[in-house]
């Protein structure tokens, strides 16, 4: 019983995500542009350094 509910819930989430993406397809390139600009600028470097320090226990 639980297995069937989980499968239906997974399919529902995927379907809704695809519907939202299709309805906003014109915004997808802009979204990727914003993601890459924010990830690869100099403002992101301190956060990445802190993340690595925490992850590997250097701090």
N, C-alpha and C positions, 0 to 999 in steps of 0.2 A: 504493500500500500504506500509506504513512505517513498519507495523508489519511484513509483508512478508520479507522485506529487512533485518530487524533485525534477524529474525529466520535464514535466509540464511547465514548471516554474522556469527552468533553464530556457526552454523554447520560447516562453513568453518574453523573458528579458531580451533574448536575441532578436526576436521579432519586433519588439517595441524599439529597441536600439536601431535596427535597420530602418524602421518607418521614420523615426526622428531624423536619421541621417539623410534619407531620401527627401524628406520635406525641406531640409535645410542644405541641400547639396551645393547651392551657390556659396555657402559660407565655409565649406570644407577647405578650400585652398587658403583662405584668409586665416582659418584656425591653425593650419599647419605652419603658415608663415609666422604667426605670433608665437607658436611653441618653439620653433627653431631660433627665432630672434631672441627670445627670452633665455633659452638654454645656452646659447653660444655667445653671450656678450660678457663684458668684464664684470658686470654686476653679479653674475652667477658664480664667479670663481671663489669668493669667500665661502659661500654656502657649500660648494663642492668640497673645498678643503676641510671644512668642519665635518662634513658627512664622512669623509675618508678617515679623519682622525677618530671619530666616534666608532666607526665600523671596525677599524683595525686596532683600536685601543692605544693610539699614539698620544692622545691628549692626556 
